[in-house]
């Protein structure tokens, strides 16, 4: 069940949920707990970040 909290947190950030709101939803006192422990970089989110960077370089 605990692994689902990690998945939930990661997917929320991927969908644009405000990190401070997610912190409150998960009940963490510190934002760093939410972001550093529960949110993970997925292959899809990494690829999207690279594509966004590449798109910014095109005129």
C-alpha distance matrix in Angstrom:
0.0 3.8 5.5 5.4 7.4 9.6 10.3 11.0 13.2 15.0 15.8 17.0 19.4 20.5 21.4 23.4 21.5 23.3 21.6 22.7 21.3 17.8 18.2 19.0 16.1 13.6 15.9 17.2 20.8 21.6 21.4 21.4 18.0 16.7 18.9 19.2 15.7 13.3 15.8 16.8 20.0 19.6 22.7 23.3 23.4 25.6 27.9 28.2 29.1 31.8 33.1 33.4 35.4 37.6 38.3 39.4 42.0 43.7 46.6
3.8 0.0 3.8 5.3 5.4 7.2 9.2 10.1 11.3 13.2 14.8 15.8 17.6 19.1 20.5 22.0 20.0 21.4 19.1 20.2 19.3 15.8 15.7 16.9 14.6 11.5 13.6 14.2 17.7 18.3 18.2 17.9 14.4 13.4 15.7 15.7 12.1 10.1 13.0 14.3 17.8 18.1 21.4 22.3 21.9 23.9 26.5 26.8 27.3 30.0 31.7 31.8 33.5 35.9 36.8 37.6 40.2 42.1 45.0
5.5 3.8 0.0 3.8 5.4 5.3 6.5 8.7 10.1 10.9 12.5 14.4 15.9 16.9 18.6 20.5 19.1 20.8 18.7 20.5 19.7 16.0 16.4 18.2 15.8 13.0 15.7 16.0 19.5 19.4 18.6 18.0 14.9 13.5 14.9 14.8 11.4 9.1 11.2 11.7 14.8 14.7 17.8 18.8 18.8 20.7 23.2 23.7 24.4 26.9 28.6 29.0 30.6 32.9 33.9 34.9 37.3 39.2 42.2
5.4 5.3 3.8 0.0 3.8 5.3 5.0 5.9 8.4 9.7 10.3 11.9 14.2 15.1 16.1 18.3 16.8 18.9 17.4 19.1 17.8 14.1 15.3 16.6 13.7 11.5 14.8 15.7 19.5 19.6 18.5 18.6 15.7 13.5 15.1 15.9 13.0 9.8 11.3 12.3 15.2 14.8 18.0 18.2 18.1 20.6 22.8 22.8 23.9 26.6 27.8 28.0 30.1 32.3 32.9 34.0 36.7 38.3 41.2
7.4 5.4 5.4 3.8 0.0 3.8 5.5 5.0 6.0 8.5 9.9 10.4 12.4 14.1 15.2 16.6 14.6 16.2 14.3 15.7 14.6 10.9 11.6 13.1 10.5 8.0 11.2 11.9 15.7 15.9 14.9 15.2 12.3 10.0 12.1 13.2 10.4 7.1 9.2 11.2 14.5 15.0 18.6 18.8 17.9 20.3 22.9 22.6 23.2 26.2 27.6 27.3 29.2 31.8 32.4 33.0 35.8 37.7 40.4
9.6 7.2 5.3 5.3 3.8 0.0 3.8 5.5 5.2 6.1 8.6 9.9 10.9 12.3 14.3 15.7 14.3 15.9 13.6 15.8 15.3 11.5 12.2 14.6 12.7 10.1 13.2 13.0 16.4 15.7 14.2 13.8 11.3 9.0 10.0 10.7 8.0 4.7 6.2 7.6 11.0 11.6 15.2 15.9 14.9 17.0 19.8 19.9 20.2 23.0 24.7 24.7 26.3 28.8 29.7 30.4 33.0 34.9 37.9
10.3 9.2 6.5 5.0 5.5 3.8 0.0 3.8 5.5 5.2 6.1 8.5 10.1 10.5 12.2 14.4 13.6 15.9 14.5 17.1 16.1 12.5 14.1 16.3 13.8 12.0 15.6 15.9 19.4 18.7 16.8 16.7 14.6 11.8 12.3 13.4 11.3 7.9 7.7 8.2 10.6 10.1 13.5 13.5 13.1 15.7 18.0 17.9 18.9 21.7 22.9 23.1 25.1 27.4 28.0 29.1 31.7 33.4 36.3
11.0 10.1 8.7 5.9 5.0 5.5 3.8 0.0 3.8 5.5 5.3 6.1 8.7 9.9 10.5 12.4 10.9 13.4 12.4 14.6 13.1 9.6 11.8 13.4 10.5 9.5 13.3 14.2 17.8 17.5 15.5 16.3 14.3 11.0 12.1 14.1 12.4 8.6 8.5 10.3 12.7 12.6 16.0 15.3 14.4 17.4 19.6 18.8 19.7 22.9 23.8 23.5 25.8 28.2 28.4 29.3 32.2 33.8 36.4
13.2 11.3 10.1 8.4 6.0 5.2 5.5 3.8 0.0 3.8 5.5 5.2 6.4 8.7 10.0 10.8 9.2 10.8 9.2 11.6 10.8 7.1 9.0 11.4 9.4 8.2 11.7 11.8 15.1 14.3 12.0 12.7 11.1 7.6 8.4 10.8 9.7 6.0 5.4 8.2 10.9 11.9 15.5 15.1 13.3 16.0 18.7 17.8 18.0 21.3 22.6 21.9 23.8 26.6 26.9 27.4 30.3 32.2 34.8
15.0 13.2 10.9 9.7 8.5 6.1 5.2 5.5 3.8 0.0 3.8 5.5 5.4 6.3 8.7 10.2 9.9 11.9 10.4 13.6 13.3 10.0 11.9 14.7 13.0 11.9 15.4 14.9 18.0 16.6 13.8 13.8 12.8 9.6 8.8 10.8 10.2 6.9 4.5 5.6 7.5 8.2 11.8 11.4 9.7 12.3 15.0 14.3 14.7 17.9 19.2 18.9 20.8 23.3 23.9 24.6 27.4 29.2 32.0
15.8 14.8 12.5 10.3 9.9 8.6 6.1 5.3 5.5 3.8 0.0 3.8 5.4 4.9 6.1 8.7 8.8 11.8 11.6 14.8 13.6 10.7 13.5 15.7 13.4 13.2 16.9 17.1 20.3 19.2 16.4 17.0 16.1 12.6 12.1 14.4 13.9 10.4 8.2 9.0 9.9 9.3 12.4 10.9 9.7 13.1 15.0 13.8 14.9 18.1 18.8 18.4 20.9 23.2 23.2 24.3 27.2 28.6 31.3
17.0 15.8 14.4 11.9 10.4 9.9 8.5 6.1 5.2 5.5 3.8 0.0 3.8 5.4 5.1 6.4 5.3 8.4 8.6 11.5 10.0 7.5 10.8 12.6 10.6 11.2 14.6 15.1 18.1 17.2 14.3 15.6 15.0 11.3 11.2 14.3 14.2 10.8 8.8 10.8 12.0 12.4 15.4 13.8 11.9 15.2 17.2 15.4 16.0 19.6 20.1 19.1 21.5 24.2 23.9 24.4 27.7 29.1 31.4
19.4 17.6 15.9 14.2 12.4 10.9 10.1 8.7 6.4 5.4 5.4 3.8 0.0 3.8 5.3 5.1 5.2 7.2 6.9 10.5 10.3 8.1 10.8 13.4 12.4 12.6 15.7 15.3 17.8 16.2 12.8 13.7 14.0 10.4 9.1 12.3 13.1 10.4 7.4 9.2 9.8 11.0 14.0 12.5 9.8 12.7 15.1 13.1 13.1 16.7 17.6 16.3 18.4 21.3 21.2 21.5 24.6 26.4 28.8
20.5 19.1 16.9 15.1 14.1 12.3 10.5 9.9 8.7 6.3 4.9 5.4 3.8 0.0 3.8 5.5 7.6 10.2 10.6 14.2 13.7 11.7 14.6 17.1 15.7 15.9 19.2 18.9 21.5 19.8 16.4 17.0 17.2 13.7 12.1 14.7 15.4 12.7 9.4 9.7 9.1 9.1 11.5 9.3 6.9 10.4 12.1 10.0 10.8 14.3 14.7 13.8 16.4 18.9 18.7 19.5 22.6 24.0 26.6
21.4 20.5 18.6 16.1 15.2 14.3 12.2 10.5 10.0 8.7 6.1 5.1 5.3 3.8 0.0 3.8 5.9 9.3 11.0 14.1 12.8 11.4 14.9 16.6 15.0 16.0 19.3 19.7 22.3 21.0 17.7 19.0 19.1 15.4 14.5 17.5 18.1 15.0 12.2 13.2 12.9 12.6 14.7 12.1 10.1 13.7 14.8 12.2 13.3 16.8 16.5 15.3 18.3 20.6 19.8 20.6 24.0 25.0 27.1
23.4 22.0 20.5 18.3 16.6 15.7 14.4 12.4 10.8 10.2 8.7 6.4 5.1 5.5 3.8 0.0 3.8 6.3 8.5 11.5 10.7 10.2 13.4 15.2 14.3 15.8 18.6 18.6 20.7 19.2 15.7 17.3 18.1 14.6 13.4 16.8 18.0 15.3 12.5 14.0 13.8 14.5 16.7 14.3 11.6 14.7 16.1 13.2 13.3 17.1 17.0 15.0 17.6 20.4 19.4 19.5 23.1 24.4 26.2
21.5 20.0 19.1 16.8 14.6 14.3 13.6 10.9 9.2 9.9 8.8 5.3 5.2 7.6 5.9 3.8 0.0 3.8 6.2 8.6 7.1 6.8 10.2 11.5 10.7 12.4 15.1 15.4 17.6 16.6 13.4 15.6 16.0 12.4 12.1 15.8 16.6 13.9 11.8 14.3 15.0 16.1 18.8 16.9 14.2 17.2 19.2 16.6 16.5 20.3 20.6 18.6 21.0 23.9 23.1 23.0 26.5 28.0 29.8
23.3 21.4 20.8 18.9 16.2 15.9 15.9 13.4 10.8 11.9 11.8 8.4 7.2 10.2 9.3 6.3 3.8 0.0 3.8 5.6 5.3 6.3 8.7 10.2 10.6 12.4 14.3 14.1 15.5 14.3 11.1 13.7 14.7 11.5 11.2 15.0 16.4 14.3 12.5 15.3 16.2 18.0 20.9 19.3 16.1 18.7 20.9 18.3 17.6 21.3 21.9 19.5 21.4 24.7 24.0 23.3 26.8 28.6 30.2
21.6 19.1 18.7 17.4 14.3 13.6 14.5 12.4 9.2 10.4 11.6 8.6 6.9 10.6 11.0 8.5 6.2 3.8 0.0 3.8 5.4 5.0 6.1 8.7 9.7 10.5 12.1 11.2 12.6 10.9 7.4 9.8 10.9 7.9 7.6 11.4 12.9 11.3 9.8 13.0 14.4 16.8 19.9 19.0 15.8 17.9 20.7 18.7 17.6 21.2 22.5 20.3 21.8 25.2 25.1 24.3 27.5 29.7 31.6
22.7 20.2 20.5 19.1 15.7 15.8 17.1 14.6 11.6 13.6 14.8 11.5 10.5 14.2 14.1 11.5 8.6 5.6 3.8 0.0 3.8 5.4 4.9 6.4 8.7 10.0 10.5 9.7 10.3 9.3 6.7 10.1 11.2 8.9 9.7 13.2 14.5 13.2 12.7 16.1 17.9 20.4 23.7 22.8 19.6 21.7 24.5 22.5 21.2 24.9 26.1 23.8 25.1 28.6 28.3 27.3 30.6 32.8 34.5
21.3 19.3 19.7 17.8 14.6 15.3 16.1 13.1 10.8 13.3 13.6 10.0 10.3 13.7 12.8 10.7 7.1 5.3 5.4 3.8 0.0 3.8 5.3 5.2 6.2 8.7 9.8 10.4 11.8 11.8 9.6 13.0 13.2 10.3 11.7 15.4 15.9 13.9 13.5 17.0 18.9 20.7 24.0 22.8 20.0 22.6 25.1 22.9 22.2 26.0 26.8 24.6 26.4 29.7 29.2 28.5 31.9 33.8 35.4
17.8 15.8 16.0 14.1 10.9 11.5 12.5 9.6 7.1 10.0 10.7 7.5 8.1 11.7 11.4 10.2 6.8 6.3 5.0 5.4 3.8 0.0 3.8 5.4 4.9 6.1 8.4 8.8 11.3 11.1 8.8 11.5 10.9 7.6 9.3 12.8 12.8 10.3 10.1 13.7 16.0 17.7 21.2 20.3 17.7 20.3 23.0 21.2 20.8 24.5 25.5 23.8 25.6 28.9 28.6 28.3 31.6 33.5 35.5
18.2 15.7 16.4 15.3 11.6 12.2 14.1 11.8 9.0 11.9 13.5 10.8 10.8 14.6 14.9 13.4 10.2 8.7 6.1 4.9 5.3 3.8 0.0 3.8 5.5 5.3 6.1 5.4 7.5 7.4 5.8 8.9 8.2 5.7 8.3 11.4 11.4 9.9 10.7 14.5 17.1 19.4 23.0 22.6 19.9 22.0 25.1 23.6 22.7 26.3 27.8 26.0 27.4 30.8 30.9 30.2 33.4 35.6 37.7
19.0 16.9 18.2 16.6 13.1 14.6 16.3 13.4 11.4 14.7 15.7 12.6 13.4 17.1 16.6 15.2 11.5 10.2 8.7 6.4 5.2 5.4 3.8 0.0 3.8 5.4 4.9 6.2 7.9 9.4 8.9 12.2 11.3 9.3 12.1 15.1 14.8 13.1 14.1 17.9 20.6 22.6 26.2 25.5 22.9 25.4 28.2 26.5 25.8 29.5 30.7 28.8 30.4 33.8 33.6 32.9 36.2 38.3 40.1
16.1 14.6 15.8 13.7 10.5 12.7 13.8 10.5 9.4 13.0 13.4 10.6 12.4 15.7 15.0 14.3 10.7 10.6 9.7 8.7 6.2 4.9 5.5 3.8 0.0 3.8 5.5 8.0 10.8 12.2 11.3 14.2 12.6 10.0 12.9 15.8 14.8 12.4 13.4 17.0 19.8 21.2 24.8 23.9 21.8 24.6 27.2 25.5 25.4 29.0 30.0 28.4 30.4 33.6 33.3 33.1 36.4 38.2 40.2
13.6 11.5 13.0 11.5 8.0 10.1 12.0 9.5 8.2 11.9 13.2 11.2 12.6 15.9 16.0 15.8 12.4 12.4 10.5 10.0 8.7 6.1 5.3 5.4 3.8 0.0 3.8 5.7 9.3 10.5 10.2 12.2 9.9 7.7 11.1 13.3 11.8 9.5 11.4 15.0 18.2 19.8 23.5 23.2 21.2 23.7 26.6 25.4 25.2 28.7 30.1 28.8 30.5 33.6 33.8 33.7 36.8 38.8 41.1
15.9 13.6 15.7 14.8 11.2 13.2 15.6 13.3 11.7 15.4 16.9 14.6 15.7 19.2 19.3 18.6 15.1 14.3 12.1 10.5 9.8 8.4 6.1 4.9 5.5 3.8 0.0 3.8 6.6 9.0 9.9 12.3 10.0 9.0 12.7 14.6 13.3 11.9 14.2 17.9 21.1 23.1 26.8 26.7 24.5 26.7 29.8 28.6 28.0 31.5 33.1 31.6 33.1 36.4 36.5 36.1 39.2 41.4 43.6
17.2 14.2 16.0 15.7 11.9 13.0 15.9 14.2 11.8 14.9 17.1 15.1 15.3 18.9 19.7 18.6 15.4 14.1 11.2 9.7 10.4 8.8 5.4 6.2 8.0 5.7 3.8 0.0 3.8 5.5 6.9 8.8 6.6 6.7 10.2 11.7 10.8 10.4 12.7 16.3 19.6 22.0 25.8 26.0 23.5 25.3 28.6 27.7 26.7 30.0 31.9 30.4 31.5 34.9 35.4 34.7 37.6 40.1 42.3
20.8 17.7 19.5 19.5 15.7 16.4 19.4 17.8 15.1 18.0 20.3 18.1 17.8 21.5 22.3 20.7 17.6 15.5 12.6 10.3 11.8 11.3 7.5 7.9 10.8 9.3 6.6 3.8 0.0 3.8 6.8 8.9 7.8 8.9 11.9 13.1 12.9 13.3 15.4 18.9 22.0 24.7 28.4 28.7 25.9 27.5 30.9 29.8 28.4 31.7 33.8 32.0 32.8 36.4 36.8 35.8 38.7 41.3 43.3
21.6 18.3 19.4 19.6 15.9 15.7 18.7 17.5 14.3 16.6 19.2 17.2 16.2 19.8 21.0 19.2 16.6 14.3 10.9 9.3 11.8 11.1 7.4 9.4 12.2 10.5 9.0 5.5 3.8 0.0 3.8 5.3 5.5 7.1 9.1 10.1 10.8 11.9 13.4 16.7 19.5 22.6 26.1 26.5 23.6 24.7 28.3 27.3 25.6 28.8 31.0 29.2 29.7 33.3 34.0 32.9 35.6 38.4 40.4
21.4 18.2 18.6 18.5 14.9 14.2 16.8 15.5 12.0 13.8 16.4 14.3 12.8 16.4 17.7 15.7 13.4 11.1 7.4 6.7 9.6 8.8 5.8 8.9 11.3 10.2 9.9 6.9 6.8 3.8 0.0 3.8 5.4 5.2 6.2 8.3 9.8 10.3 10.8 14.1 16.5 19.6 23.1 23.3 20.2 21.4 24.8 23.7 22.0 25.2 27.3 25.5 26.1 29.7 30.2 29.2 31.9 34.6 36.7
21.4 17.9 18.0 18.6 15.2 13.8 16.7 16.3 12.7 13.8 17.0 15.6 13.7 17.0 19.0 17.3 15.6 13.7 9.8 10.1 13.0 11.5 8.9 12.2 14.2 12.2 12.3 8.8 8.9 5.3 3.8 0.0 3.8 5.4 5.1 5.4 7.5 9.3 9.9 12.6 15.0 18.4 21.7 22.5 19.5 20.2 23.8 23.2 21.2 24.2 26.7 25.2 25.4 28.9 30.0 28.9 31.3 34.3 36.6
18.0 14.4 14.9 15.7 12.3 11.3 14.6 14.3 11.1 12.8 16.1 15.0 14.0 17.2 19.1 18.1 16.0 14.7 10.9 11.2 13.2 10.9 8.2 11.3 12.6 9.9 10.0 6.6 7.8 5.5 5.4 3.8 0.0 3.8 5.7 5.5 5.4 7.0 9.0 11.9 15.1 18.1 21.6 22.6 20.0 21.0 24.6 24.2 22.7 25.7 28.1 27.0 27.5 30.9 31.9 31.3 33.7 36.5 39.0
16.7 13.4 13.5 13.5 10.0 9.0 11.8 11.0 7.6 9.6 12.6 11.3 10.4 13.7 15.4 14.6 12.4 11.5 7.9 8.9 10.3 7.6 5.7 9.3 10.0 7.7 9.0 6.7 8.9 7.1 5.2 5.4 3.8 0.0 3.8 5.9 5.8 5.2 6.5 10.0 13.1 15.8 19.5 19.9 17.3 18.8 22.2 21.5 20.4 23.6 25.7 24.4 25.4 28.7 29.5 29.0 31.8 34.3 36.7
18.9 15.7 14.9 15.1 12.1 10.0 12.3 12.1 8.4 8.8 12.1 11.2 9.1 12.1 14.5 13.4 12.1 11.2 7.6 9.7 11.7 9.3 8.3 12.1 12.9 11.1 12.7 10.2 11.9 9.1 6.2 5.1 5.7 3.8 0.0 3.8 5.8 5.9 5.1 8.0 10.4 13.6 17.0 17.6 14.7 15.7 19.3 18.7 17.1 20.2 22.5 21.3 22.0 25.3 26.3 25.7 28.3 31.0 33.5
19.2 15.7 14.8 15.9 13.2 10.7 13.4 14.1 10.8 10.8 14.4 14.3 12.3 14.7 17.5 16.8 15.8 15.0 11.4 13.2 15.4 12.8 11.4 15.1 15.8 13.3 14.6 11.7 13.1 10.1 8.3 5.4 5.5 5.9 3.8 0.0 3.8 6.2 6.3 7.9 10.4 13.8 17.1 18.5 15.9 16.2 19.9 20.0 18.3 20.9 23.7 22.8 23.1 26.3 27.8 27.2 29.4 32.3 35.0
15.7 12.1 11.4 13.0 10.4 8.0 11.3 12.4 9.7 10.2 13.9 14.2 13.1 15.4 18.1 18.0 16.6 16.4 12.9 14.5 15.9 12.8 11.4 14.8 14.8 11.8 13.3 10.8 12.9 10.8 9.8 7.5 5.4 5.8 5.8 3.8 0.0 3.8 6.1 7.8 11.2 13.9 17.4 18.9 16.9 17.6 21.2 21.5 20.4 23.0 25.6 25.1 25.6 28.7 30.1 30.0 32.2 34.9 37.7
13.3 10.1 9.1 9.8 7.1 4.7 7.9 8.6 6.0 6.9 10.4 10.8 10.4 12.7 15.0 15.3 13.9 14.3 11.3 13.2 13.9 10.3 9.9 13.1 12.4 9.5 11.9 10.4 13.3 11.9 10.3 9.3 7.0 5.2 5.9 6.2 3.8 0.0 3.8 6.5 10.2 12.3 16.0 16.9 15.1 16.5 19.9 19.9 19.3 22.2 24.4 23.9 25.0 27.9 29.0 29.1 31.6 34.0 36.8
15.8 13.0 11.2 11.3 9.2 6.2 7.7 8.5 5.4 4.5 8.2 8.8 7.4 9.4 12.2 12.5 11.8 12.5 9.8 12.7 13.5 10.1 10.7 14.1 13.4 11.4 14.2 12.7 15.4 13.4 10.8 9.9 9.0 6.5 5.1 6.3 6.1 3.8 0.0 3.8 7.0 9.4 13.1 13.7 11.5 13.0 16.4 16.1 15.5 18.5 20.6 20.1 21.2 24.1 25.1 25.3 27.9 30.2 33.0
16.8 14.3 11.7 12.3 11.2 7.6 8.2 10.3 8.2 5.6 9.0 10.8 9.2 9.7 13.2 14.0 14.3 15.3 13.0 16.1 17.0 13.7 14.5 17.9 17.0 15.0 17.9 16.3 18.9 16.7 14.1 12.6 11.9 10.0 8.0 7.9 7.8 6.5 3.8 0.0 3.8 6.2 9.8 11.1 9.4 10.3 13.7 14.2 13.8 16.3 18.6 18.7 19.7 22.2 23.7 24.2 26.4 28.7 31.8
20.0 17.8 14.8 15.2 14.5 11.0 10.6 12.7 10.9 7.5 9.9 12.0 9.8 9.1 12.9 13.8 15.0 16.2 14.4 17.9 18.9 16.0 17.1 20.6 19.8 18.2 21.1 19.6 22.0 19.5 16.5 15.0 15.1 13.1 10.4 10.4 11.2 10.2 7.0 3.8 0.0 3.8 6.7 8.2 6.3 6.6 10.1 10.9 10.4 12.6 15.0 15.4 16.3 18.7 20.3 21.0 23.0 25.2 28.5
19.6 18.1 14.7 14.8 15.0 11.6 10.1 12.6 11.9 8.2 9.3 12.4 11.0 9.1 12.6 14.5 16.1 18.0 16.8 20.4 20.7 17.7 19.4 22.6 21.2 19.8 23.1 22.0 24.7 22.6 19.6 18.4 18.1 15.8 13.6 13.8 13.9 12.3 9.4 6.2 3.8 0.0 3.8 5.3 5.2 6.2 8.6 9.9 10.7 12.5 14.3 15.4 16.8 18.5 20.0 21.4 23.3 25.1 28.5
22.7 21.4 17.8 18.0 18.6 15.2 13.5 16.0 15.5 11.8 12.4 15.4 14.0 11.5 14.7 16.7 18.8 20.9 19.9 23.7 24.0 21.2 23.0 26.2 24.8 23.5 26.8 25.8 28.4 26.1 23.1 21.7 21.6 19.5 17.0 17.1 17.4 16.0 13.1 9.8 6.7 3.8 0.0 3.8 5.6 5.1 6.1 8.6 9.9 10.6 12.3 14.3 15.5 16.6 18.3 20.2 21.7 23.2 26.7
23.3 22.3 18.8 18.2 18.8 15.9 13.5 15.3 15.1 11.4 10.9 13.8 12.5 9.3 12.1 14.3 16.9 19.3 19.0 22.8 22.8 20.3 22.6 25.5 23.9 23.2 26.7 26.0 28.7 26.5 23.3 22.5 22.6 19.9 17.6 18.5 18.9 16.9 13.7 11.1 8.2 5.3 3.8 0.0 3.8 5.4 5.1 6.2 8.7 10.0 10.6 12.3 14.3 15.3 16.4 18.5 20.4 21.5 24.8
23.4 21.9 18.8 18.1 17.9 14.9 13.1 14.4 13.3 9.7 9.7 11.9 9.8 6.9 10.1 11.6 14.2 16.1 15.8 19.6 20.0 17.7 19.9 22.9 21.8 21.2 24.5 23.5 25.9 23.6 20.2 19.5 20.0 17.3 14.7 15.9 16.9 15.1 11.5 9.4 6.3 5.2 5.6 3.8 0.0 3.8 5.4 5.0 6.2 8.7 9.8 10.5 12.4 14.3 15.2 16.6 18.9 20.5 23.6
25.6 23.9 20.7 20.6 20.3 17.0 15.7 17.4 16.0 12.3 13.1 15.2 12.7 10.4 13.7 14.7 17.2 18.7 17.9 21.7 22.6 20.3 22.0 25.4 24.6 23.7 26.7 25.3 27.5 24.7 21.4 20.2 21.0 18.8 15.7 16.2 17.6 16.5 13.0 10.3 6.6 6.2 5.1 5.4 3.8 0.0 3.8 5.4 5.1 6.3 8.7 9.9 10.8 12.5 14.3 15.6 17.2 19.2 22.6
27.9 26.5 23.2 22.8 22.9 19.8 18.0 19.6 18.7 15.0 15.0 17.2 15.1 12.1 14.8 16.1 19.2 20.9 20.7 24.5 25.1 23.0 25.1 28.2 27.2 26.6 29.8 28.6 30.9 28.3 24.8 23.8 24.6 22.2 19.3 19.9 21.2 19.9 16.4 13.7 10.1 8.6 6.1 5.1 5.4 3.8 0.0 3.8 5.4 5.1 6.2 8.6 9.9 10.6 12.2 14.3 15.7 17.1 20.6
28.2 26.8 23.7 22.8 22.6 19.9 17.9 18.8 17.8 14.3 13.8 15.4 13.1 10.0 12.2 13.2 16.6 18.3 18.7 22.5 22.9 21.2 23.6 26.5 25.5 25.4 28.6 27.7 29.8 27.3 23.7 23.2 24.2 21.5 18.7 20.0 21.5 19.9 16.1 14.2 10.9 9.9 8.6 6.2 5.0 5.4 3.8 0.0 3.8 5.4 5.1 6.1 8.6 9.8 10.4 12.4 14.5 15.7 18.9
29.1 27.3 24.4 23.9 23.2 20.2 18.9 19.7 18.0 14.7 14.9 16.0 13.1 10.8 13.3 13.3 16.5 17.6 17.6 21.2 22.2 20.8 22.7 25.8 25.4 25.2 28.0 26.7 28.4 25.6 22.0 21.2 22.7 20.4 17.1 18.3 20.4 19.3 15.5 13.8 10.4 10.7 9.9 8.7 6.2 5.1 5.4 3.8 0.0 3.8 5.5 5.1 6.3 8.7 9.9 10.8 12.9 14.9 18.1
31.8 30.0 26.9 26.6 26.2 23.0 21.7 22.9 21.3 17.9 18.1 19.6 16.7 14.3 16.8 17.1 20.3 21.3 21.2 24.9 26.0 24.5 26.3 29.5 29.0 28.7 31.5 30.0 31.7 28.8 25.2 24.2 25.7 23.6 20.2 20.9 23.0 22.2 18.5 16.3 12.6 12.5 10.6 10.0 8.7 6.3 5.1 5.4 3.8 0.0 3.8 5.4 5.1 6.2 8.6 10.0 11.1 13.1 16.6
33.1 31.7 28.6 27.8 27.6 24.7 22.9 23.8 22.6 19.2 18.8 20.1 17.6 14.7 16.5 17.0 20.6 21.9 22.5 26.1 26.8 25.5 27.8 30.7 30.0 30.1 33.1 31.9 33.8 31.0 27.3 26.7 28.1 25.7 22.5 23.7 25.6 24.4 20.6 18.6 15.0 14.3 12.3 10.6 9.8 8.7 6.2 5.1 5.5 3.8 0.0 3.8 5.4 5.0 6.0 8.6 10.0 11.0 14.4
33.4 31.8 29.0 28.0 27.3 24.7 23.1 23.5 21.9 18.9 18.4 19.1 16.3 13.8 15.3 15.0 18.6 19.5 20.3 23.8 24.6 23.8 26.0 28.8 28.4 28.8 31.6 30.4 32.0 29.2 25.5 25.2 27.0 24.4 21.3 22.8 25.1 23.9 20.1 18.7 15.4 15.4 14.3 12.3 10.5 9.9 8.6 6.1 5.1 5.4 3.8 0.0 3.8 5.5 5.1 6.3 8.9 10.3 13.3
35.4 33.5 30.6 30.1 29.2 26.3 25.1 25.8 23.8 20.8 20.9 21.5 18.4 16.4 18.3 17.6 21.0 21.4 21.8 25.1 26.4 25.6 27.4 30.4 30.4 30.5 33.1 31.5 32.8 29.7 26.1 25.4 27.5 25.4 22.0 23.1 25.6 25.0 21.2 19.7 16.3 16.8 15.5 14.3 12.4 10.8 9.9 8.6 6.3 5.1 5.4 3.8 0.0 3.8 5.5 5.2 6.7 9.3 12.5
37.6 35.9 32.9 32.3 31.8 28.8 27.4 28.2 26.6 23.3 23.2 24.2 21.3 18.9 20.6 20.4 23.9 24.7 25.2 28.6 29.7 28.9 30.8 33.8 33.6 33.6 36.4 34.9 36.4 33.3 29.7 28.9 30.9 28.7 25.3 26.3 28.7 27.9 24.1 22.2 18.7 18.5 16.6 15.3 14.3 12.5 10.6 9.8 8.7 6.2 5.0 5.5 3.8 0.0 3.8 5.4 5.3 6.9 10.6
38.3 36.8 33.9 32.9 32.4 29.7 28.0 28.4 26.9 23.9 23.2 23.9 21.2 18.7 19.8 19.4 23.1 24.0 25.1 28.3 29.2 28.6 30.9 33.6 33.3 33.8 36.5 35.4 36.8 34.0 30.2 30.0 31.9 29.5 26.3 27.8 30.1 29.0 25.1 23.7 20.3 20.0 18.3 16.4 15.2 14.3 12.2 10.4 9.9 8.6 6.0 5.1 5.5 3.8 0.0 3.8 5.4 5.4 8.5
39.4 37.6 34.9 34.0 33.0 30.4 29.1 29.3 27.4 24.6 24.3 24.4 21.5 19.5 20.6 19.5 23.0 23.3 24.3 27.3 28.5 28.3 30.2 32.9 33.1 33.7 36.1 34.7 35.8 32.9 29.2 28.9 31.3 29.0 25.7 27.2 30.0 29.1 25.3 24.2 21.0 21.4 20.2 18.5 16.6 15.6 14.3 12.4 10.8 10.0 8.6 6.3 5.2 5.4 3.8 0.0 3.8 5.6 7.8
42.0 40.2 37.3 36.7 35.8 33.0 31.7 32.2 30.3 27.4 27.2 27.7 24.6 22.6 24.0 23.1 26.5 26.8 27.5 30.6 31.9 31.6 33.4 36.2 36.4 36.8 39.2 37.6 38.7 35.6 31.9 31.3 33.7 31.8 28.3 29.4 32.2 31.6 27.9 26.4 23.0 23.3 21.7 20.4 18.9 17.2 15.7 14.5 12.9 11.1 10.0 8.9 6.7 5.3 5.4 3.8 0.0 3.8 6.6
43.7 42.1 39.2 38.3 37.7 34.9 33.4 33.8 32.2 29.2 28.6 29.1 26.4 24.0 25.0 24.4 28.0 28.6 29.7 32.8 33.8 33.5 35.6 38.3 38.2 38.8 41.4 40.1 41.3 38.4 34.6 34.3 36.5 34.3 31.0 32.3 34.9 34.0 30.2 28.7 25.2 25.1 23.2 21.5 20.5 19.2 17.1 15.7 14.9 13.1 11.0 10.3 9.3 6.9 5.4 5.6 3.8 0.0 3.8
46.6 45.0 42.2 41.2 40.4 37.9 36.3 36.4 34.8 32.0 31.3 31.4 28.8 26.6 27.1 26.2 29.8 30.2 31.6 34.5 35.4 35.5 37.7 40.1 40.2 41.1 43.6 42.3 43.3 40.4 36.7 36.6 39.0 36.7 33.5 35.0 37.7 36.8 33.0 31.8 28.5 28.5 26.7 24.8 23.6 22.6 20.6 18.9 18.1 16.6 14.4 13.3 12.5 10.6 8.5 7.8 6.6 3.8 0.0
